[in-house]
Amino acid sequence: MKIDSPEAYIESLRALERRIYLLGERAENPVDHPMIRPAINAMAETYNLGDEPEAGELLFAQSHLTGERISRFTHIHQSADDLVNKVLMQRLLGQRTSTCFQRCVGMDGINALYSVTYECDQEHGTEYHERFKEYLRYIQEENLVVDGAMTDVKGDRGLRPGEQSDPDLFVRVSERRPDGIVLRGAKVHQTGALNSHEILVMPTTAMRENEADYAVSCAVPATAEGITFVLGRQPSDTRKLEGSPLDVGNPTYGSQEAMIIFDDVFVPWERVFMCGEFDQSGKVVERFAAYHRQSYGGCKVGVGDVLIGAAQLAAFYQGVDRVSHVRDKITEMVHLNETLFSCGIACSSRGKATSSGCYLVDVMLANVCKHNVTRFPFEISRLLQDIAGGLVVTMPSQKDFENPEIAPYLEKYLKGSSDVPVMDRIRVLKFIENMTMGCGAAAYLTESIHGAGSPQAQRIMILRQANLEEKVKLAKRLAGIED
């Protein structure tokens, strides 16, 4: 049955029987677990039409396969406008949740594989593209969440996949059968994995001929036999277990990452979209990376909007909102945030059609976008902490404010502006703590560095796309230098 609301999405997760481990124990009811539920709530917003007048246009698109109205998260980009609307949608959802809403990786994965399966068929005479389109129809009709599983554990970073002492340190095909393949290995940093219905496996790097077993892409249900999930830790994550929402800072929404272990997982051929075509593996990685680096010009900007609002609010609550240097810091936060947005829109507007018909972003500008994201959110957070003040890291707990013996003292001495309730000031400072140092920092800061590749990965692509030879010709022509 098609998932058509946040409530239906949450109920769909209850029906999934999975092996999930958290803090050393198996989670029997992950949907209602305090450390997981905020991430589910954030994902549920992708199913929520909301009150914004533009939400319907941004959250939905028309399927080029069926003509039906579908979630944009399951859509294959058909124009540069589609790419722009993707970024606008991500900004909107970042504003709603102030965290990672986790559904972008799957969206970027299906778009990368759509064009690569088409080209693989042209090159090798395979039938992957039609299989993949059938899979797309399924996830579009049911409106499912797809986890994009690209990052392998990698073992010794100085060695290639085929050189590792343990062959399972990169996900591989351990067996080929008449009816399908068997997967073995593990994927890490899997954003939203516990909130997904499907796992879309992709290679993590360009493979060589002797690494053909690692050149694999396929779709696996999250409930498949042999799959185990292990939740990753985040700063201050056990505050969610304390029953003190004030101390969590952003108690309704959060993000979540997990390791996915594939212990001889069987995949039927109809769900296999690459198996041994090592020469195509690098294209999957580069196209996925380009789409995902574009994504950060939307989602992180939406979170930045919230942080700018928190800075203005904290300044007002503390009576310094009209101080010139505070206004200048907030202006700089806006400038940095809108610069990120500009990059996301620019790489989208310059997108072009691939031979499959799917539109791909401008790869150079997408990498510039993400490279700026590795820097600017940290400066935005620094300015936010500067405006908020030291109380962000010395704040008493919610239980202290609930203790009748000391609460009156706290109410008296933690007062800011006289006409602002003290608890309003406390709430915004707790929110700032979460976003710049707690669980929220995992989604906004650490993810800004390593999500969609490390800064060095973007620098490599920027140089590769720079066309220095053409720039040298321009300089020679104007300087009067003959070849």
Buried (B, 14 or more C-beta within 10 A) or exposed (E): EEBEEBEBBBEBBEEBEBBBBBEEEEBEEBBEBBBBBBBBBBBBBBBBEBEEEEBEEBBBBEBBBEEEEBBBBBBBBBEBEBBBBBBBBBBBBBBBBBBBBBBBBBBBBBBBBBBBBBBBBEEBEBBBBEBBBEBBBBBBBBBBBBBBBBBBBBBEEEEBBBEBEEBBBBBBBBEBEEEBBBBBBBBBBBBBBBBBBBBBBBBBBBBBEEBBBBBBBBBBBBEBEBBBBBBBEBEBBEBBEEEBBBBBBBBBBBBBBBBBBBBEBBBEBBBBBBBBBBBBBBBBBBBBBBBBBBBBBBBBBBBBBBBBBBBBBBBBBBEBBEEEEBBEBBEEBBEBBEBBBBBBBBBBBBBEBBEBEBBBBBBBBBBBBBBBBBBBBBEBBEBBBEBBBEBBEEBBBBBBBEBEEEBEEBBEEBEBBEEBEBBEBBBBBBBBBBBBBBBBBBBBBBBBBEBBBEBEBBEEBBEEBEEEEEEEEEEEEEEEEEE
